[in-house]
Structure formats: structure tokens, C-alpha cells
Amino acid sequence: MVTNNDVLNFLIQYKPNLSYRTGSRFSYCNTNYVLLALIIEKVTGMPYPQYLSENIFRPLGMQHTFVYTPTDSGRVMMSYKPSGALWDQDIFDHTYGDKNIYSTPRDMMKWDAALYNNRFIRQTLLDSAYQPLSNETPSTHNYGLGWRLLSPPNGKK
């Protein structure tokens, strides 16, 4: 199983070429979120799961939300495909930053409410996250700062 540090070491060792000139195209990439988690760990001196717990989940009262790590394997439900078959793990299922936040509907309601009360995220920052930044050509489907956006012609978001 690949870890966040394995991803970083791969990038350092193999120095993959850019897919295109920086700032010229949009392409969603989970690797960027894995790197962001590593940056958070470096800056804060805390493991990413602990940082999110102490700075987001606990302050928002999200008591049943956590970042999955292999030590959590005994306390989570396995995922299933629509067919009912077990969703097999792949070699990247132990990375985090790009996924692996486990939660409940009630905790997700607390997260959603926190986005609108101006105590957790300033409105100006939230507004900037909702700005479509990925639209190389005008489209109704865009990507902001961590959000997939739908911007229909009527101006609603």
C-alpha cells in the first residue's frame, strides 16, 4: 500500500515532466491533495489526521468524523459497489488528503452549517473558493478551490 510519503519520494526520485505549461490548463489531480496534506504536516508539525481533528472536526462538534489511516481498519465499514459486491481496496487507499475522510450525515450537516456562519471560514474566502477557475472554455461545469461547480447561464450557482 502506498503512503503519502511514498508519493512524495516517487516525485522526488522520478521527477515526472509537467503534463502542460503551468497556468495553461486545468486537470484535477489527487496527487496535489496528497502533497497539500504533507505541507500541512510540515507546517504544523502534526500528522494530518490529528490536525484536522483538533482544528476542524472537534471545534465543529463533528464527533464521528476522522481521517482514515490503516490503524482504523477495525472501526470502519467496507465500501460496496452498487451491485452489492465488496469494493476492493487498491494500492492508493492508504493515502490521505485526497480522500479518506469518514463521516456521518449528522456531522456533514455540522460541516455544511459551519460554511455559512462566518466563524469558521470568512465569507470572502468562501466566495473565492466558489469562483470557477477551471473553465478554459466557457462551460457550466467548472472547478473552484476544492469545489466542483455548476454555473448555468441563469447566473445561479
URRAGI-V397719 format. One record per pair of residues at least 24 apart in sequence whose C-alpha atoms are under 8 Angstrom apart, sorted by sequence separation. I is the first residue (numbers start at 1). GAP is how many residues later the second one is. If there is no record, write none. Layout:
I	GAP
I	GAP
This chain:
7	24
70	24
69	25
68	26
7	27
8	27
69	27
68	28
67	29
4	30
4	31
69	31
68	32
5	33
67	33
68	33
4	34
67	34
68	34
66	35
67	35
65	36
66	36
65	37
66	37
64	38
65	38
64	39
65	39
64	40
65	42
64	43
63	44
62	45
61	46
62	46
62	48
48	49
61	49
62	49
60	50
60	51
60	54
37	59
37	60
34	61
36	61
34	62
35	62
33	63
34	63
33	64
34	64
33	65
32	66
31	67
30	68
1	89
2	89
3	89
1	90
2	90
4	90
1	91
2	91
3	91
4	91
1	92
2	92
3	92
4	92
1	93
2	93
26	108
25	109
26	109
26	110
25	111
